[in-house]
Amino acid sequence: MPDEGAVESGLLFRLILDERIKGRILIHNSIIRRLEHKALNGDFRGVEELENARRSAESLGLKFEVLNGDSNSEPKEVLREVALKTGSTIVTSDYVSATIAKALGIKVLHEKTQVEKRLEDFFKDGVMSVHLKEGVPPRVKKGRPGKWIFEVLHDKPLLRKDLEDIVNDILTRARAGEGFIETDRNGSTIVQLGAYRIVVAKPPFSDGLEITAVRPITYRHLEEYNLPSKLLKRLAEQAEGILIAGAPGMGKSTFAQALAEFYLRGGKIVKTIEAPRDLQLPDEVTQYSKVMGGSQEIHDVLLLSRPDYTIFDEMRDTDDFKLYADLRLSGVGMVGVVHATTAIDAIQRFVGRVELGMIPSIIDTVIFMKDGEVAKVYSVESVVKVPHGLKEADLARPVVIVKDFLTEEPEYEMYVFGEKTFVVPIKRKSSKEQMILNSINELLRRHIEDDYKVELNEGILEIYVSRESYSTITRKCLRKLEKISRRAGFAEVSIHVMS
């Protein structure tokens, strides 16, 4: 008695040809119903293999029978029930089904399906990802994050049978313990098989059977990124709300792995939230599946287990961002990985999902990845001030300032005006303006030691100093300041006492 997989994969047909099956061959009608359903959706492979098996059996004088039954149970359960009653032998390529049948005392003929080409056969010569679809030649991406090429392996289009063999091989090996099936829906299946993250899309969800497989090609320690000591110190001592952002394939997950190992080596307890679980980490790091466990379950487990840092890989929807924010506000160090085309886009993905004033409490460091390297780092803080571009003092309000972490220069301001949230880029000073400021700073530092502020506003050079320094500046520096301002094209110099 073959199961559905043995018929559909051609295993039954092969065993008959090899004369390894004798006696009666019983096909339960629940299997026929499943094959018919697939044929109605355009997949005729099972029906064709059933016909091949029947013709071969009849040519060898084997009796081929359909076993009727009205059970609504799963076909595998039905086969086990019938096998126990009739003493039949179950034919299967499924490791789990074979194991259960043997545990019940049922005779089993278990054999793996023969696959001409396994998924791993495509991963050669620096291949990052494999893209297979029926009716299309196999394609791969070669190279490394940010520097890759798209290559067609050969001109021969793949047949549906080729892909189904590969899919069956992947699922069989995952069930046998080489990996795990993360999700299995009618139209798609996500599998983690060793280091390979595999997505299978099936009709009618997709217009054809498709396999996309990705593997990590680089493993790096944090020290290999040659980060500035200032950033390393922040990551080690201060940063607890980190976002790792970048476009797909730019090395975000590789950096997240390096950061997780960095914290682990520092004696920290590290856990991850993933969907699917594809980060390659030491056994000391527990990896939780967001697919298998809901947000509330993960929230409860993490708060009770009290990790120092949690890596949240592939944050996508509102629930993910809210879970990140909730865990961070609960005191858990969080490292979130998000898709974004610019560093500021990563922060903006929290706008509207959490209150604007809470963002600096949730995110303190944003690391933007490009071509596998750290391209930009932002720090985030909150102050009360008049937003950039506004003039009136009574418009002062809480403002989130996004600064370049290394230079400490503000680059964006985020604030609420009316009912809208504004993200305003702060215009960088021109080289001419910077030269003027350098000259003024050099002059002022020679004469005063306390704080001061210089602003260049619409033809007026405005200088704010303390009350104690006001007389010194007006007595010793005013003429030189006027000379600098005239050279720079400013109409006047105005000196104010800071309030």
N, C-alpha and C positions, 0 to 999 in steps of 0.2 A: 504494500500500500504506500505509494509515493505521496509526499506532501506537495503543496503548491510550488514551493521553491525547486523541488526536484524535477517537476514537470517543466516549469517555466525556463529554468536554466539549461535544459537539455541533458541533465544528469541521468534521468530515467532512460532517455533515448540511447545515451552512450553505454549505460550498463546493459541494456538489452542487446546492443550490437556486440558487446564484448562477451555475451553469453554468461553474464554473472547473475542473471535473474532467471529463475525457473518457476514453473507452476503458474498459478493464476495471478493476473495483475488487476487489482481492484482500484478503481478511481472513484472516490466519493463525490457525489453530486454537488456538495458544498464547494469543492475546488472548481468544478466546472462553472458554477455560478460566478465565482470570483474571476475566472478567466474571461467569461462572457462580459462581465462588467468592464474589465479593462479593454476588451475589444471594442465595446461601444464607445470608449473614449479614445479610440485610435491605436491602441496597443495590441497588436495581433500576435505578438511573439509566443505567448503561452498557448494560444490555440494552435499555432503552427507546430510547436514542439509536441503538443498532445497528439496531433495527427501523425507526426513522424514516429512517435513512440508506438502508436497503434499499428501502423503499417509494418514496422519492424517486428513487433510481437507476432502479428498474424503470419508474416513470412517465415518465422521460426517455429510456428505451431504453438505459440503461447496463447492462453485464453485471456482476452482483454474484456473486463466487465465494468459496468457502471454500478456503483453501490448507492441505492437510494436511501434517503434519510431526511427527516423534517426538522432536525435540531437547529435551533437558533444560536448554538454555541459557536465559538471560534473553530475554524476547520482543524486546527491542531488538536484542540480538546476532543473534537469528534473522532479524529483518527486514533487517538489514544484509547478512547472508550471502545471503539470497534476492534482495535488490535488486541485489547485485553480479552474481549469476548471470543474472538475468532482465532487467536493465536497467530495473527498475521505479523509480518515483518514490516516495520516502517522504513521507507527509503527517504533519506533527507541529507541536505548539505549544511543544515543549520546545527551548529555545535550545541547551542542551548537546548533545542528540541531533542537532539540525540541524547544529551545528558539526562534530561527529565524522563525520557522514555526508558532508558536503562535503569534509572532509579526505581521505576514502577515495575521492572521485570519484563518489559516489552522487548522483543527482539528488534534490533536496529541494524540497518545497513547505512553507515554514515561515511560519506566521502565528499571532499571539497570539490567544488566545481572547477573545471579547468579554465584558466583565464590566459588568453594569448598575451595580453599586456596588462600589467598591474600599474596602479597609479604612480608608484615610485619610479617606474621606468621612464617617465616623462621628466623627472627631476634630475637633470644632468647638466654639467657645464654651467654652473652659476644660475640655474633657473630659480626665480623667486616665486612664480605662480604659474599654474597650468589652467587653461581655459578650453574645455571640451564641450562640443555641442553636436548633436546629430545633424548630419547634412553639411557640416562645416569642417574643414581641415583643422587638425589640432594646433593650438596657438599657445605660446608661452611668453612670459616676461623674463628677460635675463638682465642681470646687473645687480645694482644695490639701490637702496632708497634714494630717490632723486636723480639717479643716473642709470636708467634702464632702457632697453629696446624691446619692441614687440616683434616676435618672430613666428612665422608659420613653419611648422616642422616638415610638412610635406603637403603635396597638392591633393592627396586622396581624401575625400570627405569621410567622416566617421559614420558608421552605420549605427542604428539604434541598438542593435544586438551588441556591438562593441562596448557601448556605454553601459548597457544593462549588466554585462558581465563584470565590468569594473565596479559598478554600484553594488552588485551582489557580493563581490569579493570584499569591498570596504565594510559592508554591514555585517557580514559573517565574521570578519576579523575583529570588528569592534565588539560584537557580542561575545566573542571568545576570550576577551580580556585584553586585547591589544590597544583598546581605546574605549570610548563611550559615545553613545548617541545622545547628543544634547537635546535636540527636538526632532520629532517625527510627525509631520502634518500630512494632510492629503496631497498638498502641492509642493512641499519642500521638506528636506531632511538636513540637519546640521550635525556633523560628526567630527569629533576630535580623535584622530588616529595617530598615536604617537605624537610627533611634532607637526603633523599636517592638520590644518583646519580646512574642512571640506564642506561645501554647500552643494546640495543636489536639488535642482529644480525640475519639477515634473509637470506634464500636461494634466489638467487644463490650466493650472496656475501659470505655466510658461508655454510658449508656442512650440517647444520641443524639449527633449531630455537634455539637461545641461549639468556639467560638473565643473565647479570652480574650486581649486585647491591652492592653499597658500602655505608656505613654510617659512620660518625665520631663517635667514641666511647669515646673520651676524649676531654674535654674543659679545657684549662689551661690558667692562667694568666702568664705573662712573669716572675713575681716574683717567681712562682712555679718552674722554671727551675734552681733556685739557681745559676745564672750566676755570674761570678766574677765582682766586682764593676768596674773594669777597662773596661770590655766589656759593662756593663750597661751605663756607662758614655759615651762611644763612640756611642752607639746606640741613646742615648738621645741628644747628642750635636754635633756629628761630622759626623757619617756615613750617607751617602745619596745615595750611590751606592752599595746596599747590594745584595748578592746572597745567597739564602738558598738552599743547595744542599744535595743530598742523594739518596739512592736507593729507589725504590717503597716501600711504606708501612713503611717508617722509621720515619714518623712524621713531614714531611716538611710543609704540609698544616696546621697542628695543631699549629706549631710554628709561621707560617705566620699569622694565626688568632690572636694569642697572641700578636704578634708584632703590628698588626693593632690596636688592642684594647689599647695597650700601648701608641701608638701615639695619638689615639683618646682621651684618658684620659689626655694626655698632652696638649690638646687644639689644636691639629693639624687637618687639613682637610684631610681625607683619602678616597681614591677611589680604586677600584680594576678593573683589566682586567682578565676575566676568560673564559674558554671554556672547560666544561660548568661552569655555575655559581653555585658552590657548597660550597663556604666558608660560614660558619655560623657566621654572623656579625650583629652588631646592625643596626637599621634602618638609623642611621646617616651616615653610609658608603654606598655610591652609588656603585653598582656592574654593570660593563659594560660587555656585551657579545662580545667576539671577533668573534664568529660565526655570530651573527646577524649584527654586525657593522664591516666594514673593517678597516684595519690599519690606513688609511688616516682619516676616520671619527673619530676613537678613538683619534688619534693624535690631530686633530683640537679641539675636545671637551675638552680634558684634558688641552690643552694649554689655552683655553678660560676660563675654570672653575678654573684653577690655584690651584690644590690640593698641599698640602705640601708633601704628600707621596702617591705613587701609588703601590699597591701590584699586581704584574704580575704573576698570578698563572699558572703553567704548561707551561713554555716556551719550544717550541718544534722545530720549523723550523726557517729558516734564516730570514723570515719576522718578527718573534717574537723578535729575538735578535737585529735586526736593529731598530725595534720600541722602544725597551728598551733603546738602545744606543741613539737614536734620542731624546727621551723624557728626558733622563738624561742630555744630553748636552744642552738641552733647559732650564735646571734649575729645573726640577721636581725631587724630591726625589724618588728613585725607589728601590723596593724590588722585586727581581725576584726569582721564584721558578723553579729549574731545576733538572732533573734526572741526577745523576752522581754517579759513584762507588767510587770515591775519591774526595777530595776537589779540587785538582789541575785540575781534569777533567772538573769541572764547569767553570773554567777560560778558559781552552783550547777550550771550545765550542764557545768562541768569536773569537779565532784566525782564520784568513781568512775571517771573517765576518766584522770585523772592523780593522783599522790600529793598529798594535801592540802598537805604542806609545800612542794611545788614550785610551788603556785599563785602566790605572790608573785613568783617568778622568771619566771613566764610572763605574768602580768597585773599591771600596775602602775597602770593607769588605766581606769576604766569610765565611759563617757559615755552617759547615757540620754536618748533623744530622745522628745519628745511634742509633737504639733501642729507638727512641723517645726522645733522649737527645742530647745536643750539644756536639759533640765529638772533633771538631777541629775548630779553627778560624784563618783565614789568613787575613793579611793586605797586600795591594798592593801599591807599589810606583815605581817611575821611576828615574833612575840616569844615568849619562854618566860615563862609566868605561870600563876597559878591562874585558870581560866576564870571569866567573869562568872557569878555565881549560886552558885558553889562556895565553900566556906570553908576547908577544910583545906589547909595549906601543902604537904603531900606529894602533893596532886593537881596540882601545877604540871606543865605540859606545853607543847609548841609550840602556839601559838594564832595563827591568821590573823585579823588585825583589819582590818575594812572601815570606813574613815572617810569622812565627808563631806569632800571635798577642800578646799572653801572654808573651812569652819569648823574643820576638823581634829577634829571630835567623832566618837568611835567610835559606829557604829550597829549593827554586827553583829560577832560573834565566831564563828569556825569552828574546831572542834577534834574530835579523835578520842577517844572514851571507850569502852573495850572494843573492840568490832568495828564500832561505828557512828560515823558522822560527824554532828556536830550543828552546826546553823546557828542561833545564838541572837541574837535582837534585844536590844540593850541599851536598857533603859528610859530614856527621856529624863527629865531632872529637871523637876519641876513648877515653875511660875513662883514659887511660895512658896520652894521649895528654892533656886532660882537667886538669889532676893533675899537669902536667908541667906548663901549662898556669896559673893555680892558684898560684903556687909557684912564678913564675916570676912576676905576677901582684902584689902579696903581697910585694915583694921586691921593685919594682919600685914605688909603691904608697907611700912607706916610705920616698922616696928621691925626687920625683918630683910631681908637682901638675897639670901641664898642660897635654894635650893629648899625647898619644903615641899609637903605633900599634905593635903587635907581630905576626910574621908569622913563621910557621914551614915548611920549604921547603927543601926536599930531603937531609936530614942530616945536614942542616944548620939552626941555630936559628937566625932569622933576627929580629932586633928591630929598629923601626923608632921612633925618638924623635925630639923635637923642637931644634933649634939651641941653644937656651938658656940653655936647659937641657943636651946637648950633653956632655959637659965637666964634669958635675956632675956624669953622668952615667958611663963614662969611668974611672973616678977617684975613685968613691965609690962603684960601683956595678959590674965592669967588672969581677973581680976574682970570686965573688959569682955566677955570671951568667955562667961563664965557668964551675964552679963546678956542677951547676944544669944541664947544657947541657951534660957534660961527664956522669953523673949519668943516664941521659935519653938516652944516646947512640948517641948524636949529635957530629959531627966531629969538629965543630967550632961555634963561636958566631960572628955575624956581626952586628955592630951598624951603623945606617944611620941617616942622618939629613933629616927630612921630608921637601919636597919641598912646 
